[in-house]
Amino acid sequence: MQSIQVICQPELETIRQVRALETVCRAHDHREGSLSLNPSLNASPQMPCLITLREDDALVGAMTFFAPSPEEAEIVGLTHPDHRRAGIFRALASEAARQAAAFGIPSMLFICEPQSTSGVAAVAALGATPAHTEYSLCYQRDGGDRRLAIPQGLTLIRATEADLGAMSRISAESFAESAEQAYRFLLKAIASDHRTQYIARLNGEPVGIGCIGYEGGEATIYGLGVSPDQQGNGIGRGIISLMLEKLLASGIERILIEVDNTNANALHLYLSCGFMQESVFDYYRASVKSLLR
């Protein structure tokens, strides 16, 4: 007997079971990525971050639901290799679409690693179409050219709510989003127990932002943005250098950063700072309406 559960805040036992399923799927599909089970950045605390499917109490499918804005939800799904071709992924996707519709979200992005042929096929069967590709890069202590010079007067400070105005402006200018949307997301990042939001200042003036997320003993750098009038002056490289200093001093061994494959400038910067490509994630888009038919 199948049962689906929609979860906003997973309990430790559920997390343990999901990680066990993830280990099985990673070995079978040669996957590299890890599911994020942190709900703190979803646009609403009532949104789920995880949907599970069980057969006779055994966890055979799981799907994460990440929606920091009302425009779209990012979805990653896993099905146990012994239970594939039984409609489990589609059942999870249908439930995710119902949840998205309940919160007025019109679009869903399914994330899949290209080496997972069964995952690519499952997403295609839903009618999802290619949207874009992202690379996950891992910091190599002995890699890169180490041109990590920090511009004189550049500082990186843990942000507070007093910095939200300046950070929202920088974020809106850097990522083509509204200042209101940026404000809401940054407010959640500041409040998150799993992230540290930073503001970069040059001689006291705000010039950049960046965030570090922590999960499972590793750190990921997110949301690196520099004011347009300061781009090309080494600010981005300086922010990365300061973040690396903080992480390495704290004993973090595994440091990741993600970049869209069309952002050649950012990719070149990260590679020259000592990051190397580790994983590829393809994004496929489907409308919520099409998934509810």
Contacts in CASP RR format, 6 or more apart in sequence:
PFRMAT RR
TARGET T0000
AUTHOR 0000-0000-0000
METHOD contacts of the structure
MODEL  1
MQSIQVICQPELETIRQVRALETVCRAHDHREGSLSLNPSLNASPQMPCL
ITLREDDALVGAMTFFAPSPEEAEIVGLTHPDHRRAGIFRALASEAARQA
AAFGIPSMLFICEPQSTSGVAAVAALGATPAHTEYSLCYQRDGGDRRLAI
PQGLTLIRATEADLGAMSRISAESFAESAEQAYRFLLKAIASDHRTQYIA
RLNGEPVGIGCIGYEGGEATIYGLGVSPDQQGNGIGRGIISLMLEKLLAS
GIERILIEVDNTNANALHLYLSCGFMQESVFDYYRASVKSLLR
1 55 0 8 1.000
1 56 0 8 1.000
2 53 0 8 1.000
2 54 0 8 1.000
2 55 0 8 1.000
2 88 0 8 1.000
2 91 0 8 1.000
3 53 0 8 1.000
3 54 0 8 1.000
4 51 0 8 1.000
4 52 0 8 1.000
4 53 0 8 1.000
4 54 0 8 1.000
4 91 0 8 1.000
4 92 0 8 1.000
4 95 0 8 1.000
5 51 0 8 1.000
5 52 0 8 1.000
5 53 0 8 1.000
5 54 0 8 1.000
6 48 0 8 1.000
6 50 0 8 1.000
6 51 0 8 1.000
6 95 0 8 1.000
6 99 0 8 1.000
7 14 0 8 1.000
7 48 0 8 1.000
7 49 0 8 1.000
7 50 0 8 1.000
7 51 0 8 1.000
7 52 0 8 1.000
8 39 0 8 1.000
8 45 0 8 1.000
8 46 0 8 1.000
8 47 0 8 1.000
8 48 0 8 1.000
8 49 0 8 1.000
9 39 0 8 1.000
9 49 0 8 1.000
10 18 0 8 1.000
10 37 0 8 1.000
10 49 0 8 1.000
10 50 0 8 1.000
14 50 0 8 1.000
14 52 0 8 1.000
15 37 0 8 1.000
17 59 0 8 1.000
18 35 0 8 1.000
18 37 0 8 1.000
18 50 0 8 1.000
18 52 0 8 1.000
18 59 0 8 1.000
18 62 0 8 1.000
20 59 0 8 1.000
21 59 0 8 1.000
21 60 0 8 1.000
21 61 0 8 1.000
21 62 0 8 1.000
21 78 0 8 1.000
21 80 0 8 1.000
22 34 0 8 1.000
22 35 0 8 1.000
22 62 0 8 1.000
22 78 0 8 1.000
24 80 0 8 1.000
24 81 0 8 1.000
25 31 0 8 1.000
25 78 0 8 1.000
25 79 0 8 1.000
25 80 0 8 1.000
25 81 0 8 1.000
26 32 0 8 1.000
26 33 0 8 1.000
28 81 0 8 1.000
29 81 0 8 1.000
29 113 0 8 1.000
29 115 0 8 1.000
29 116 0 8 1.000
29 117 0 8 1.000
29 118 0 8 1.000
29 119 0 8 1.000
30 115 0 8 1.000
30 116 0 8 1.000
31 113 0 8 1.000
31 115 0 8 1.000
31 116 0 8 1.000
32 113 0 8 1.000
32 136 0 8 1.000
32 278 0 8 1.000
32 279 0 8 1.000
33 113 0 8 1.000
33 136 0 8 1.000
33 279 0 8 1.000
33 281 0 8 1.000
34 215 0 8 1.000
34 216 0 8 1.000
35 62 0 8 1.000
35 64 0 8 1.000
35 76 0 8 1.000
35 77 0 8 1.000
35 78 0 8 1.000
36 49 0 8 1.000
36 64 0 8 1.000
36 66 0 8 1.000
36 76 0 8 1.000
36 215 0 8 1.000
37 49 0 8 1.000
37 50 0 8 1.000
37 64 0 8 1.000
38 49 0 8 1.000
38 192 0 8 1.000
38 194 0 8 1.000
38 215 0 8 1.000
39 45 0 8 1.000
39 47 0 8 1.000
39 48 0 8 1.000
39 49 0 8 1.000
40 188 0 8 1.000
40 191 0 8 1.000
40 192 0 8 1.000
40 193 0 8 1.000
40 194 0 8 1.000
40 195 0 8 1.000
41 66 0 8 1.000
41 68 0 8 1.000
41 185 0 8 1.000
41 188 0 8 1.000
41 189 0 8 1.000
41 192 0 8 1.000
41 195 0 8 1.000
42 49 0 8 1.000
42 65 0 8 1.000
42 66 0 8 1.000
42 67 0 8 1.000
42 68 0 8 1.000
43 67 0 8 1.000
43 68 0 8 1.000
43 69 0 8 1.000
43 70 0 8 1.000
43 103 0 8 1.000
43 184 0 8 1.000
44 103 0 8 1.000
46 103 0 8 1.000
47 65 0 8 1.000
47 67 0 8 1.000
47 99 0 8 1.000
47 103 0 8 1.000
48 65 0 8 1.000
48 99 0 8 1.000
49 64 0 8 1.000
49 65 0 8 1.000
49 66 0 8 1.000
50 62 0 8 1.000
50 63 0 8 1.000
50 64 0 8 1.000
50 65 0 8 1.000
51 62 0 8 1.000
51 63 0 8 1.000
51 64 0 8 1.000
51 65 0 8 1.000
51 92 0 8 1.000
51 95 0 8 1.000
51 96 0 8 1.000
51 99 0 8 1.000
52 59 0 8 1.000
52 61 0 8 1.000
52 62 0 8 1.000
52 63 0 8 1.000
53 59 0 8 1.000
53 60 0 8 1.000
53 61 0 8 1.000
53 62 0 8 1.000
53 88 0 8 1.000
53 91 0 8 1.000
53 92 0 8 1.000
54 60 0 8 1.000
54 61 0 8 1.000
55 83 0 8 1.000
59 80 0 8 1.000
60 79 0 8 1.000
60 80 0 8 1.000
60 82 0 8 1.000
60 83 0 8 1.000
60 88 0 8 1.000
61 77 0 8 1.000
61 78 0 8 1.000
61 79 0 8 1.000
61 80 0 8 1.000
61 83 0 8 1.000
61 88 0 8 1.000
61 89 0 8 1.000
61 92 0 8 1.000
62 77 0 8 1.000
62 78 0 8 1.000
62 92 0 8 1.000
63 75 0 8 1.000
63 76 0 8 1.000
63 77 0 8 1.000
63 78 0 8 1.000
63 89 0 8 1.000
63 92 0 8 1.000
63 93 0 8 1.000
63 95 0 8 1.000
63 96 0 8 1.000
64 74 0 8 1.000
64 75 0 8 1.000
64 76 0 8 1.000
64 77 0 8 1.000
65 73 0 8 1.000
65 74 0 8 1.000
65 75 0 8 1.000
65 96 0 8 1.000
65 99 0 8 1.000
65 100 0 8 1.000
66 73 0 8 1.000
66 74 0 8 1.000
66 75 0 8 1.000
67 73 0 8 1.000
67 74 0 8 1.000
67 100 0 8 1.000
67 103 0 8 1.000
67 105 0 8 1.000
68 185 0 8 1.000
68 188 0 8 1.000
69 177 0 8 1.000
69 181 0 8 1.000
69 184 0 8 1.000
69 185 0 8 1.000
70 103 0 8 1.000
70 104 0 8 1.000
70 105 0 8 1.000
71 105 0 8 1.000
71 106 0 8 1.000
71 107 0 8 1.000
72 105 0 8 1.000
72 106 0 8 1.000
72 107 0 8 1.000
72 108 0 8 1.000
72 109 0 8 1.000
72 285 0 8 1.000
73 96 0 8 1.000
73 99 0 8 1.000
73 100 0 8 1.000
73 105 0 8 1.000
73 107 0 8 1.000
73 108 0 8 1.000
73 109 0 8 1.000
74 108 0 8 1.000
74 109 0 8 1.000
74 111 0 8 1.000
74 283 0 8 1.000
75 93 0 8 1.000
75 96 0 8 1.000
75 108 0 8 1.000
75 109 0 8 1.000
75 110 0 8 1.000
75 111 0 8 1.000
76 110 0 8 1.000
76 111 0 8 1.000
76 112 0 8 1.000
77 89 0 8 1.000
77 92 0 8 1.000
77 110 0 8 1.000
79 88 0 8 1.000
79 89 0 8 1.000
79 118 0 8 1.000
79 122 0 8 1.000
84 118 0 8 1.000
89 119 0 8 1.000
89 122 0 8 1.000
90 122 0 8 1.000
90 125 0 8 1.000
90 126 0 8 1.000
93 108 0 8 1.000
93 110 0 8 1.000
93 126 0 8 1.000
93 291 0 8 1.000
94 291 0 8 1.000
94 292 0 8 1.000
96 108 0 8 1.000
96 291 0 8 1.000
97 108 0 8 1.000
97 288 0 8 1.000
97 291 0 8 1.000
97 292 0 8 1.000
98 292 0 8 1.000
100 106 0 8 1.000
100 108 0 8 1.000
100 288 0 8 1.000
101 288 0 8 1.000
101 292 0 8 1.000
104 288 0 8 1.000
105 288 0 8 1.000
106 287 0 8 1.000
106 288 0 8 1.000
106 289 0 8 1.000
107 285 0 8 1.000
107 286 0 8 1.000
107 287 0 8 1.000
107 288 0 8 1.000
108 128 0 8 1.000
108 285 0 8 1.000
108 286 0 8 1.000
108 287 0 8 1.000
108 288 0 8 1.000
108 291 0 8 1.000
109 131 0 8 1.000
109 283 0 8 1.000
109 284 0 8 1.000
109 285 0 8 1.000
110 123 0 8 1.000
110 126 0 8 1.000
110 128 0 8 1.000
110 283 0 8 1.000
110 284 0 8 1.000
110 285 0 8 1.000
110 286 0 8 1.000
111 281 0 8 1.000
111 282 0 8 1.000
111 283 0 8 1.000
111 284 0 8 1.000
112 119 0 8 1.000
112 120 0 8 1.000
112 123 0 8 1.000
112 281 0 8 1.000
112 282 0 8 1.000
112 284 0 8 1.000
113 279 0 8 1.000
113 280 0 8 1.000
113 281 0 8 1.000
113 282 0 8 1.000
114 120 0 8 1.000
114 280 0 8 1.000
114 282 0 8 1.000
120 282 0 8 1.000
123 284 0 8 1.000
124 284 0 8 1.000
126 286 0 8 1.000
126 291 0 8 1.000
127 286 0 8 1.000
127 290 0 8 1.000
128 284 0 8 1.000
128 285 0 8 1.000
128 286 0 8 1.000
129 284 0 8 1.000
129 285 0 8 1.000
129 286 0 8 1.000
130 282 0 8 1.000
130 283 0 8 1.000
130 284 0 8 1.000
130 285 0 8 1.000
131 283 0 8 1.000
131 284 0 8 1.000
131 285 0 8 1.000
132 260 0 8 1.000
132 261 0 8 1.000
132 262 0 8 1.000
132 283 0 8 1.000
133 260 0 8 1.000
133 261 0 8 1.000
133 280 0 8 1.000
133 281 0 8 1.000
133 282 0 8 1.000
133 283 0 8 1.000
134 258 0 8 1.000
134 259 0 8 1.000
134 260 0 8 1.000
134 261 0 8 1.000
134 280 0 8 1.000
134 281 0 8 1.000
134 283 0 8 1.000
135 258 0 8 1.000
135 259 0 8 1.000
135 261 0 8 1.000
135 267 0 8 1.000
135 277 0 8 1.000
135 279 0 8 1.000
135 280 0 8 1.000
135 281 0 8 1.000
136 256 0 8 1.000
136 257 0 8 1.000
136 258 0 8 1.000
136 277 0 8 1.000
136 278 0 8 1.000
136 279 0 8 1.000
136 280 0 8 1.000
136 281 0 8 1.000
137 256 0 8 1.000
137 257 0 8 1.000
137 258 0 8 1.000
137 259 0 8 1.000
137 270 0 8 1.000
137 271 0 8 1.000
137 275 0 8 1.000
137 276 0 8 1.000
137 277 0 8 1.000
137 278 0 8 1.000
138 254 0 8 1.000
138 255 0 8 1.000
138 256 0 8 1.000
138 275 0 8 1.000
138 276 0 8 1.000
138 278 0 8 1.000
139 244 0 8 1.000
139 254 0 8 1.000
139 255 0 8 1.000
139 256 0 8 1.000
139 257 0 8 1.000
139 273 0 8 1.000
139 274 0 8 1.000
139 275 0 8 1.000
140 274 0 8 1.000
140 275 0 8 1.000
140 276 0 8 1.000
143 274 0 8 1.000
143 276 0 8 1.000
144 271 0 8 1.000
144 272 0 8 1.000
144 273 0 8 1.000
144 274 0 8 1.000
144 275 0 8 1.000
145 272 0 8 1.000
145 274 0 8 1.000
146 274 0 8 1.000
147 237 0 8 1.000
147 272 0 8 1.000
147 273 0 8 1.000
148 237 0 8 1.000
148 238 0 8 1.000
148 240 0 8 1.000
148 241 0 8 1.000
148 244 0 8 1.000
148 273 0 8 1.000
149 234 0 8 1.000
149 237 0 8 1.000
149 238 0 8 1.000
149 241 0 8 1.000
150 238 0 8 1.000
150 241 0 8 1.000
150 242 0 8 1.000
151 202 0 8 1.000
151 233 0 8 1.000
151 234 0 8 1.000
151 235 0 8 1.000
151 238 0 8 1.000
153 202 0 8 1.000
153 203 0 8 1.000
153 204 0 8 1.000
154 200 0 8 1.000
154 201 0 8 1.000
154 202 0 8 1.000
154 207 0 8 1.000
154 235 0 8 1.000
154 238 0 8 1.000
154 239 0 8 1.000
154 242 0 8 1.000
155 200 0 8 1.000
155 201 0 8 1.000
155 204 0 8 1.000
155 242 0 8 1.000
156 198 0 8 1.000
156 199 0 8 1.000
156 200 0 8 1.000
156 239 0 8 1.000
156 242 0 8 1.000
156 243 0 8 1.000
156 246 0 8 1.000
157 198 0 8 1.000
157 199 0 8 1.000
157 200 0 8 1.000
157 201 0 8 1.000
158 196 0 8 1.000
158 197 0 8 1.000
158 198 0 8 1.000
159 167 0 8 1.000
159 186 0 8 1.000
159 190 0 8 1.000
159 197 0 8 1.000
159 198 0 8 1.000
159 199 0 8 1.000
159 209 0 8 1.000
160 190 0 8 1.000
161 187 0 8 1.000
161 190 0 8 1.000
163 199 0 8 1.000
163 206 0 8 1.000
164 183 0 8 1.000
164 186 0 8 1.000
164 187 0 8 1.000
164 190 0 8 1.000
165 179 0 8 1.000
165 183 0 8 1.000
166 199 0 8 1.000
166 206 0 8 1.000
167 182 0 8 1.000
167 186 0 8 1.000
167 197 0 8 1.000
167 199 0 8 1.000
167 206 0 8 1.000
167 208 0 8 1.000
167 209 0 8 1.000
168 179 0 8 1.000
168 180 0 8 1.000
168 182 0 8 1.000
168 183 0 8 1.000
168 186 0 8 1.000
169 179 0 8 1.000
170 206 0 8 1.000
170 207 0 8 1.000
170 208 0 8 1.000
170 209 0 8 1.000
170 225 0 8 1.000
170 226 0 8 1.000
170 227 0 8 1.000
171 177 0 8 1.000
171 179 0 8 1.000
171 182 0 8 1.000
171 185 0 8 1.000
171 186 0 8 1.000
171 209 0 8 1.000
171 223 0 8 1.000
171 225 0 8 1.000
172 178 0 8 1.000
172 179 0 8 1.000
172 181 0 8 1.000
172 182 0 8 1.000
173 227 0 8 1.000
173 228 0 8 1.000
174 208 0 8 1.000
174 209 0 8 1.000
174 225 0 8 1.000
174 226 0 8 1.000
174 227 0 8 1.000
174 228 0 8 1.000
175 182 0 8 1.000
175 223 0 8 1.000
175 225 0 8 1.000
186 197 0 8 1.000
186 209 0 8 1.000
189 195 0 8 1.000
189 197 0 8 1.000
189 211 0 8 1.000
190 197 0 8 1.000
194 213 0 8 1.000
194 214 0 8 1.000
194 215 0 8 1.000
195 211 0 8 1.000
195 212 0 8 1.000
195 213 0 8 1.000
195 214 0 8 1.000
195 222 0 8 1.000
196 211 0 8 1.000
196 212 0 8 1.000
196 213 0 8 1.000
196 214 0 8 1.000
197 209 0 8 1.000
197 210 0 8 1.000
197 211 0 8 1.000
198 209 0 8 1.000
198 210 0 8 1.000
198 211 0 8 1.000
198 212 0 8 1.000
198 239 0 8 1.000
198 243 0 8 1.000
199 206 0 8 1.000
199 208 0 8 1.000
199 209 0 8 1.000
199 210 0 8 1.000
200 206 0 8 1.000
200 207 0 8 1.000
200 208 0 8 1.000
200 209 0 8 1.000
200 210 0 8 1.000
200 226 0 8 1.000
200 235 0 8 1.000
200 236 0 8 1.000
200 238 0 8 1.000
200 239 0 8 1.000
200 242 0 8 1.000
201 207 0 8 1.000
202 230 0 8 1.000
202 235 0 8 1.000
206 227 0 8 1.000
207 226 0 8 1.000
207 227 0 8 1.000
207 230 0 8 1.000
207 235 0 8 1.000
208 225 0 8 1.000
208 226 0 8 1.000
208 227 0 8 1.000
208 230 0 8 1.000
208 235 0 8 1.000
208 236 0 8 1.000
208 239 0 8 1.000
209 223 0 8 1.000
209 224 0 8 1.000
209 225 0 8 1.000
210 221 0 8 1.000
210 222 0 8 1.000
210 223 0 8 1.000
210 224 0 8 1.000
210 225 0 8 1.000
210 239 0 8 1.000
210 243 0 8 1.000
211 221 0 8 1.000
211 222 0 8 1.000
211 223 0 8 1.000
212 219 0 8 1.000
212 220 0 8 1.000
212 221 0 8 1.000
212 222 0 8 1.000
212 243 0 8 1.000
212 246 0 8 1.000
212 247 0 8 1.000
213 219 0 8 1.000
213 220 0 8 1.000
213 221 0 8 1.000
213 222 0 8 1.000
217 252 0 8 1.000
217 254 0 8 1.000
218 252 0 8 1.000
218 253 0 8 1.000
218 254 0 8 1.000
218 255 0 8 1.000
218 256 0 8 1.000
219 247 0 8 1.000
219 252 0 8 1.000
219 254 0 8 1.000
219 255 0 8 1.000
219 256 0 8 1.000
220 255 0 8 1.000
220 256 0 8 1.000
220 257 0 8 1.000
220 258 0 8 1.000
221 240 0 8 1.000
221 243 0 8 1.000
221 255 0 8 1.000
221 256 0 8 1.000
221 257 0 8 1.000
222 258 0 8 1.000
224 236 0 8 1.000
224 239 0 8 1.000
224 240 0 8 1.000
224 257 0 8 1.000
224 266 0 8 1.000
225 236 0 8 1.000
225 239 0 8 1.000
226 235 0 8 1.000
226 236 0 8 1.000
226 239 0 8 1.000
227 235 0 8 1.000
236 269 0 8 1.000
237 269 0 8 1.000
237 272 0 8 1.000
237 273 0 8 1.000
240 269 0 8 1.000
240 270 0 8 1.000
240 273 0 8 1.000
241 273 0 8 1.000
244 255 0 8 1.000
244 273 0 8 1.000
247 255 0 8 1.000
248 255 0 8 1.000
256 278 0 8 1.000
257 270 0 8 1.000
257 275 0 8 1.000
258 281 0 8 1.000
259 266 0 8 1.000
259 267 0 8 1.000
259 270 0 8 1.000
260 266 0 8 1.000
261 267 0 8 1.000
271 277 0 8 1.000
END
